Amino acid sequence: MLNLFNRAAVFTSVGAVGLLVLTACGGAGGGDADRSGKGEVASLDSPAAGGGSASASAEPDAGRPQIRLDSTNAEVNRMYDAWLACLKEHGAAEKYKRKPNDPSVLACKGKEPLDPPELDPAKNPDYADDTRAMVKCMKGHGIKALVVDGQWGLETGDEINRPHYNDYVIDCQVKAFGGDK
């Protein structure tokens, strides 16, 4: 599920302004992103061929790269770049015309980044409270944020142009959704 303020949506350049105005905050918790600067991003461990358990091999998200709440723009972009390169390599049509059962989508499913589970209302029982905490934190940094349809958004798309905006998003995401309440 792609949360609208999902950092994947925010940090890729595709319609970022339009998505941010009325979108939810996103990212992903789990595996560690490489901070060595070598352009590699670690993903969750997947079972070795023939060596994994039946439940691990049945998990559809096993092995997919995991965005964390504190992942930087560069880390998120590297994860999405790898997935998009795979799609292109497998002959994906226009990025806005892909369907879930498209062979290129199926071939690259294991490279599609996962959003942080903390940003998924179905997985986070404190999501509503965390969303309000996110808005409060962003307002504390002078960003005009609000709750819209149970998710956080921005009053205007111009808010993303404020100095240090991306730093504030990461800081507030970690504080609001990461348990630093």
C-alpha positions in Angstrom: 0.0 0.0 0.0 1.4 3.3 -0.9 0.6 5.9 1.7 0.3 9.3 0.1 2.8 11.1 2.2 4.6 7.9 2.0 8.2 8.9 1.8 8.4 6.8 -1.3 5.9 9.1 -3.0 7.4 12.2 -1.5 11.0 11.4 -2.3 10.4 10.3 -5.8 9.7 13.3 -8.0 6.5 11.9 -9.5 3.7 14.4 -8.4 5.3 15.1 -5.1 3.6 18.4 -4.6 0.1 17.1 -5.5 0.5 14.1 -3.3 1.7 15.9 -0.3 -1.1 18.4 0.1 -3.6 15.7 1.1 -1.5 12.7 1.8 -0.5 10.4 4.6 2.9 10.1 6.1 4.9 7.1 5.0 8.2 5.3 5.3 9.0 1.8 6.5 10.5 0.1 9.6 12.5 -3.0 9.5 15.7 -3.8 7.6 18.6 -1.4 7.8 19.4 0.9 4.9 23.1 1.1 4.1 24.6 4.3 5.4 28.1 3.7 4.0 27.5 5.9 1.0 28.4 3.1 -1.4 24.9 3.1 -3.0 23.8 -0.2 -1.7 20.7 -0.7 0.4 20.3 -3.8 2.5 17.0 -5.6 2.6 15.4 -8.0 4.9 17.0 -11.4 4.9 15.2 -14.0 2.8 15.6 -17.7 3.4 18.3 -19.4 1.3 17.0 -21.7 -1.5 15.8 -24.9 0.1 16.9 -23.7 3.6 14.0 -21.6 4.7 10.9 -22.6 6.6 7.6 -23.1 5.0 6.1 -20.0 6.7 9.1 -17.8 5.6 8.8 -18.8 2.0 5.0 -18.2 2.1 5.5 -14.6 3.2 4.9 -12.5 0.2 7.0 -9.6 1.4 10.0 -11.7 2.4 13.2 -10.2 1.0 11.7 -6.9 -0.1 13.7 -3.8 0.8 12.2 -2.0 3.9 12.0 1.7 4.2 12.5 2.8 7.8 11.1 5.8 9.6 14.5 7.5 9.6 15.5 6.5 6.1 17.0 9.5 4.2 15.8 10.7 0.8 18.9 9.2 -0.8 18.2 5.8 0.8 14.6 5.7 -0.3 15.5 6.9 -3.8 18.1 4.1 -4.1 15.5 1.5 -3.2 13.0 2.8 -5.7 15.6 3.3 -8.4 16.5 -0.4 -8.1 12.9 -1.4 -8.4 12.2 0.9 -11.3 15.4 -0.4 -13.1 14.1 -4.0 -12.6 10.7 -3.0 -14.1 12.4 -1.4 -17.1 14.7 -4.4 -17.5 11.7 -6.6 -17.6 9.9 -4.5 -20.3 7.5 -2.5 -18.1 5.3 -0.2 -20.0 4.8 3.5 -18.9 5.0 3.7 -15.2 1.5 4.9 -14.8 0.0 2.1 -16.9 1.4 -0.9 -14.9 -1.1 -3.4 -13.6 -0.6 -5.7 -10.6 -0.5 -8.8 -12.8 1.8 -7.3 -15.4 4.8 -9.7 -15.9 7.3 -7.0 -15.2 5.6 -6.1 -11.9 5.5 -9.8 -10.9 9.1 -10.3 -11.9 10.2 -7.3 -9.7 7.9 -7.7 -6.8 10.8 -8.7 -4.5 12.5 -5.4 -5.2 9.5 -3.1 -4.5 10.2 -1.2 -1.3 7.9 -1.7 1.7 6.6 1.3 3.7 7.3 1.4 7.4 4.8 -0.7 9.2 4.4 2.1 11.7 2.8 4.2 8.9 0.2 1.5 8.1 -3.0 2.1 10.1 -3.8 -1.6 9.8 -0.5 -2.5 11.5 -0.2 0.3 14.0 -2.9 0.4 16.7 -1.7 3.9 17.7 -1.8 5.3 14.2 -4.5 8.0 14.9 -2.6 9.3 18.0 0.7 9.1 16.1 -0.8 11.1 13.2 -1.8 13.8 15.6 1.6 13.8 17.1 3.2 14.1 13.7 1.0 17.2 12.9 1.9 18.7 16.3 5.6 18.1 15.6 5.5 19.6 12.1 3.6 22.7 13.4 6.3 23.0 16.0 8.8 23.4 13.2 6.6 26.0 11.5 5.1 23.7 8.9 1.4 24.1 8.3 0.3 20.6 8.7 -3.2 19.1 9.4 -5.0 15.8 9.8 -7.2 15.0 6.7 -9.2 11.8 6.6 -7.2 10.2 9.4 -3.9 11.0 7.7 -1.6 13.9 8.0 -1.2 16.4 5.2 -0.1 19.9 4.4 -2.3 23.0 4.2 -0.6 23.9 0.9 2.0 22.3 -1.4 4.3 25.3 -0.8 5.1 23.8 2.7 7.5 21.4 1.1 9.7 24.3 -0.1 10.4 25.5 3.5 14.0 25.2 4.6 14.9 21.9 6.2 11.4 20.4 5.4 12.7 16.9 4.7 14.8 16.9 7.9 11.7 17.9 9.8 9.6 15.1 8.2 12.2 12.5 9.2 12.6 14.0 12.7 8.8 14.2 13.3 8.2 10.7 11.8 10.7 9.1 14.2 9.3 11.1 17.2 5.6 10.6 16.4 5.5 7.0 15.0 8.7 5.6 16.5 7.6 5.7 20.1 9.4 8.8 21.3 6.2 10.3 22.7 
